[in-house]
Amino acid sequence: MKKIFNNLLPRIILAIILGLSLGMIIPEFIVKVFTTINGVFSNFLGFCIPLIIVGLVVSGIGELGKGAGKLLLLTVVLAYGSTLFSGIFTYLTSTAVYPFIIDSGQTGILSKTHQAGGGLAPYFSIQMPPVFDVMTALVFSFLVGIGISFLEGDTLKNFFREFKQIIEKVISRVIIPFLPIYIFGIFLNMSYNGEAYEIITVFGKVITYIILLSFILLIIQFTVAGLISKRNPFTALKMMLPAYMTALGTASSAATIPVTLSQAKKNGVDEDIADFCIPLCATIHLSGSTMKIVGTSMAILLLQGESINFFMYLGFIMMLGITMVAAPGVPGGAIMAAIAILQSILGFNEQAIALMIAVYVAIDSFGTACNVTGDGAISLIVNRFKKRLVS
């Protein structure tokens, strides 16, 4: 399934290039055709988002179970704490850096584009109201997921496992394959309205910045892990480089688990701790993915001329760390799960969501590599407290 998402990158790049090129030469009625297609797909996506949240989050939380007791609790707290730190670190750093990347004259260009594009009404629209709203889906998922993790029986757990399989099929067979057409339509509209070049220039800088920031995050993670485990942080980080390079090539946390396991053990992590911690963190530790989403969303808000509030973003980051649980096992699952809170908390519109998806896919491998390499840092810390927790 992950191969589907890997192959998405060249198609999205092609869609962006074609959209930027053709938007300057094709007539208005063709642009309106794609505006209509995008409107239908956007409504379908809005219908699916609450179901995606339920399908991924309930199963993800429920599968954690009561299992390994204190070791499980410590690993979950460390993984979630690392994800929160990544989001807050990205917010604070971006607040300082973005004034140098995004000129004051560029703020608001997305809102201008959106208003201009609003003149091209679709030929028709098909309303698809969701079964329930995003917040209802989130609260329901948390309650049911936590409840399932404490149940002895498997009836509900099996039901939501199968429901997750349905959602995975919808994502991998319907949503992901259609994304290039959706993004083509968005960039076609932007190019038609004459604002595309400026937006692309800004996001080239943003992507470079986020990749560099991910390296800094790894140094911080291994510095903390080294201090706690009494290991040289740079030696420990160097040992995890094969996992980083593997994830860079596969863009899959799951596919990289064997390499991450091997390197964690070479780092001095006990075999039983590595066998427990690494597969779990591949599912719940998402510091790299959080960095991508927070950094990109802040840039989009600035380009829309919106104000950025720390406490609003703190709530967004806290929700993001939970909604993406188990999403790494689904191609595009992390960004699909994030769409819900991008809309409900940050107020993203259709154009902003399309840009988020395009940038996310472009740097997907770097986020995944940051996730799995950071798993090695967490395993070092858990290993340090092993005797105290199991005695």
C-alpha positions in Angstrom: 0.0 0.0 0.0 2.8 2.4 0.8 4.1 2.0 -2.7 0.9 3.8 -3.9 1.8 6.8 -1.9 5.5 6.7 -3.0 4.4 6.8 -6.6 2.2 9.7 -5.9 5.1 12.2 -5.8 6.0 12.2 -9.5 2.4 12.5 -10.4 1.8 15.4 -8.1 4.9 17.2 -9.5 3.6 16.6 -13.0 0.2 17.9 -12.0 1.7 21.1 -10.5 3.8 21.7 -13.6 0.9 21.1 -16.0 -1.4 23.3 -13.9 1.1 26.2 -13.8 1.8 25.9 -17.5 -1.7 25.4 -18.9 -3.4 28.0 -16.6 -1.8 30.8 -18.7 -3.1 29.6 -22.1 -6.3 27.5 -21.8 -9.8 29.2 -22.0 -12.0 29.9 -19.0 -14.5 27.2 -19.7 -11.9 24.5 -19.2 -10.8 26.0 -16.0 -14.4 25.9 -14.9 -14.6 22.2 -15.7 -11.8 21.5 -13.3 -13.3 23.9 -10.8 -16.5 21.8 -10.9 -14.5 18.5 -10.6 -12.6 20.0 -7.6 -15.8 21.1 -6.0 -17.3 17.6 -6.2 -14.1 16.0 -4.9 -13.8 18.5 -2.1 -17.4 17.8 -0.9 -16.6 14.0 -1.1 -13.4 14.6 1.0 -15.5 16.6 3.5 -17.9 13.7 3.8 -15.0 11.2 4.3 -12.9 13.1 6.8 -15.0 12.3 9.9 -15.1 8.6 8.8 -11.3 8.6 8.3 -10.9 10.0 11.8 -13.1 7.2 13.3 -11.5 4.5 11.2 -7.9 5.4 12.1 -8.1 6.7 15.6 -10.4 4.2 17.2 -8.4 1.3 16.0 -5.1 3.0 16.7 -5.9 3.7 20.3 -7.7 0.4 20.9 -4.7 -1.6 19.6 -2.4 -0.1 22.3 -4.2 -2.2 24.9 -3.3 -2.6 28.6 -0.3 -4.8 27.6 3.1 -3.9 28.9 2.0 -1.7 31.8 4.6 0.9 32.9 6.9 0.4 29.9 4.0 1.0 27.6 3.0 4.1 29.5 6.5 5.5 29.5 6.9 4.8 25.7 3.6 6.5 24.9 4.4 9.5 27.1 7.8 9.9 25.6 6.5 9.5 22.0 3.7 12.0 22.5 6.0 14.4 24.4 8.5 14.3 21.5 5.7 14.9 19.1 4.5 17.9 21.1 8.0 19.3 21.4 8.5 19.0 17.7 5.3 21.0 17.0 6.1 23.7 19.6 9.7 23.9 18.5 8.6 24.3 14.9 6.1 27.0 15.8 8.6 29.1 17.8 11.4 28.7 15.2 9.0 29.5 12.3 7.8 32.6 14.1 11.3 33.9 14.0 12.4 32.6 10.6 9.3 33.2 8.4 9.6 37.0 8.4 12.8 36.5 6.5 11.4 33.9 4.1 8.0 35.4 3.4 8.1 39.1 2.5 5.5 41.4 3.9 4.2 42.0 0.4 3.5 38.3 0.0 1.2 38.0 3.0 -2.4 37.7 1.8 -1.6 36.4 -1.7 -3.5 33.2 -1.2 -6.6 35.0 0.0 -6.5 37.3 -3.1 -6.1 34.2 -5.3 -9.0 32.5 -3.6 -11.2 35.6 -4.0 -10.3 35.9 -7.7 -10.9 32.2 -8.2 -14.3 32.7 -6.6 -15.5 34.4 -9.8 -15.2 31.1 -11.7 -18.3 29.3 -10.3 -18.5 25.6 -11.0 -21.1 24.4 -13.6 -22.8 22.4 -10.8 -22.2 21.1 -7.3 -23.2 17.9 -5.5 -23.7 18.4 -1.7 -22.5 15.6 0.5 -23.1 16.5 4.1 -21.0 14.4 6.5 -22.6 11.9 8.8 -21.3 13.9 11.8 -18.9 16.8 12.2 -15.1 16.6 12.9 -15.2 17.3 16.6 -17.9 14.7 17.1 -15.7 12.2 15.3 -12.7 13.0 17.4 -14.5 12.8 20.8 -16.3 9.6 19.7 -13.0 8.1 18.6 -11.2 8.9 21.8 -14.0 7.5 24.0 -14.5 4.3 22.0 -10.7 3.7 21.4 -9.9 4.1 25.1 -12.9 1.9 26.0 -11.9 -0.9 23.6 -8.3 -0.9 25.0 -9.8 -2.0 28.4 -12.3 -4.5 27.1 -11.6 -8.3 27.4 -13.6 -9.2 24.4 -12.7 -8.7 20.7 -16.1 -8.0 19.1 -15.8 -4.2 19.0 -12.1 -4.4 18.3 -12.6 -6.6 15.3 -15.5 -4.4 14.1 -13.3 -1.3 14.0 -10.4 -3.3 12.6 -12.6 -4.1 9.6 -13.9 -0.6 9.4 -10.3 0.6 9.3 -9.7 -1.7 6.4 -12.6 -0.1 4.6 -11.2 3.4 5.2 -7.7 2.3 4.1 -9.3 1.1 0.8 -11.1 4.4 0.3 -7.9 6.3 0.9 -5.6 4.1 -1.2 -8.1 3.3 -4.1 -10.2 6.5 -4.3 -8.7 9.6 -2.6 -5.0 9.1 -3.2 -5.3 8.3 -6.9 -7.5 11.3 -7.5 -5.2 13.8 -5.7 -3.1 14.6 -8.7 -6.2 15.7 -10.6 -7.4 17.7 -7.6 -4.0 19.5 -7.2 -3.8 20.1 -11.0 -7.2 21.9 -10.8 -6.0 24.0 -7.8 -2.8 25.1 -9.5 -4.6 25.6 -12.8 -6.9 28.0 -11.1 -4.0 29.8 -9.3 -2.1 30.1 -12.6 -5.2 31.4 -14.4 -5.4 34.1 -11.8 -1.8 35.0 -12.1 -0.5 34.3 -8.5 1.1 30.9 -8.9 4.7 31.9 -9.4 4.9 33.9 -6.2 3.4 31.0 -4.2 5.7 28.4 -5.7 8.8 30.6 -4.9 7.7 30.9 -1.2 7.1 27.1 -0.8 10.5 26.3 -2.3 12.1 28.2 0.6 9.7 26.7 3.1 10.5 23.1 2.1 14.2 23.8 2.4 13.7 25.3 5.8 11.7 22.4 7.2 14.2 19.8 6.0 17.0 21.7 7.7 14.9 22.1 10.8 14.3 18.3 11.0 18.1 17.8 11.3 18.2 20.2 14.2 15.3 18.3 15.9 17.2 15.0 15.6 20.3 16.5 17.2 18.1 17.8 20.1 16.4 14.4 20.5 19.7 12.5 20.7 21.3 15.1 23.0 18.5 14.5 25.5 18.6 10.7 25.0 22.4 10.8 25.4 22.3 12.7 28.6 19.7 10.4 30.1 21.3 7.1 28.9 24.8 8.4 29.4 25.8 7.8 25.8 27.6 10.1 23.3 24.6 11.6 21.5 26.5 12.0 18.2 27.7 8.4 18.2 24.2 7.2 18.9 22.8 9.4 16.2 25.4 8.2 13.7 24.5 4.6 14.5 20.9 5.3 13.5 21.8 6.8 10.1 21.1 3.5 8.2 17.5 3.7 9.5 17.4 7.3 8.3 18.6 6.5 4.8 16.3 3.5 4.6 13.3 5.6 5.5 14.4 8.3 3.1 14.2 5.7 0.3 11.0 3.8 1.4 9.1 6.7 3.0 7.6 4.0 5.2 8.0 3.7 9.0 6.8 0.1 8.8 9.1 -0.9 6.1 12.1 0.6 8.0 11.3 -1.3 11.3 13.9 -4.1 10.7 16.7 -1.6 10.1 15.6 0.6 13.0 15.5 -2.5 15.3 18.9 -3.6 14.2 20.5 -0.2 14.7 18.8 0.4 18.1 20.3 -2.9 19.3 23.7 -1.9 18.1 23.2 1.3 20.1 23.1 -0.8 23.3 19.3 -1.1 23.6 18.3 -4.4 25.2 16.7 -6.8 22.7 13.4 -7.1 24.5 13.1 -3.3 24.9 14.0 -2.7 21.2 11.5 -5.4 20.1 8.8 -3.7 22.1 9.6 0.0 21.7 10.6 0.3 18.0 7.4 -1.2 16.4 5.2 0.8 18.8 7.0 4.1 18.1 6.7 3.5 14.4 3.0 3.9 15.0 2.8 6.6 17.6 5.9 8.7 17.3 5.4 11.4 14.7 7.7 14.2 15.4 8.8 14.6 11.8 5.3 14.5 10.4 4.2 17.1 13.0 7.1 19.3 12.0 6.0 19.2 8.3 2.4 19.9 9.0 3.0 22.7 11.5 5.7 24.4 9.5 3.7 24.2 6.2 0.4 25.3 7.8 2.0 28.3 9.3 3.3 29.4 6.0 -0.1 29.0 4.4 -1.8 31.0 7.1 0.7 33.8 6.5 0.1 33.7 2.8 -3.6 34.0 3.5 -2.9 37.1 5.6 -4.2 35.4 8.8 -2.8 36.0 12.2 -1.0 33.2 14.0 -1.8 32.6 17.7 0.4 30.4 20.0 -2.5 29.0 22.1 -4.5 28.1 19.0 -1.5 26.3 17.6 -0.8 24.6 20.9 -4.3 23.1 20.8 -3.8 22.2 17.1 -0.5 20.4 17.9 -1.9 18.5 20.9 -4.8 17.2 18.7 -2.5 16.5 15.8 -0.4 14.1 17.9 -3.5 12.1 18.7 -5.3 12.1 15.5 -2.3 10.8 13.6 -2.0 7.7 15.8 -1.8 4.6 13.5 -1.9 6.8 10.4 1.7 5.9 9.3 0.4 2.4 8.4 -1.9 4.0 5.8 -0.6 5.6 2.6 -1.3 9.3 3.1 -3.0 8.6 6.4 -1.2 11.3 8.4 -2.1 14.1 6.1 -5.6 12.7 5.6 -6.2 12.6 9.4 -4.7 16.1 9.8 -7.1 17.6 7.3 -9.9 17.4 9.9 -8.2 19.6 12.4 -6.7 21.8 9.7 -10.2 22.7 8.8 -11.8 22.8 12.3 -9.0 24.6 14.2 -7.1 26.5 11.6 -10.0 27.2 9.3 -8.3 25.9 6.1 -10.2 26.1 2.8 -10.0 23.9 -0.2 -7.0 25.7 -1.8 -5.0 25.6 1.5 -5.7 21.8 1.9 -4.5 21.2 -1.6 -1.2 23.1 -1.0 -0.8 21.2 2.3 -1.1 17.9 0.5 1.3 18.9 -2.3 4.0 20.1 0.1 3.5 17.1 2.5 4.0 14.6 -0.4 7.1 16.6 -1.6 8.9 16.1 1.8 7.2 12.9 2.9 10.5 10.9 3.0 12.3 13.5 5.2 9.5 13.5 7.7 9.4 9.7 7.9 13.2 9.5 8.2 13.0 12.0 11.1 10.2 9.9 12.7 12.1 6.6 12.6 15.5 8.0 13.6 13.9 9.6 16.6 12.5 6.2 17.6 16.1 5.2 18.3 16.4 8.1 20.8 13.2 7.1 22.6 14.3 3.4 22.8 17.6 4.6 24.5 15.6 6.5 27.2 13.1 3.6 27.8 16.1 1.2 28.1 17.7 3.4 30.7 14.6 3.1 33.0 13.9 -0.6 32.3 15.2 -2.0 35.6 13.4 0.6 37.6 10.0 0.0 35.9 10.0 -3.8 35.8 11.4 -4.5 39.3 
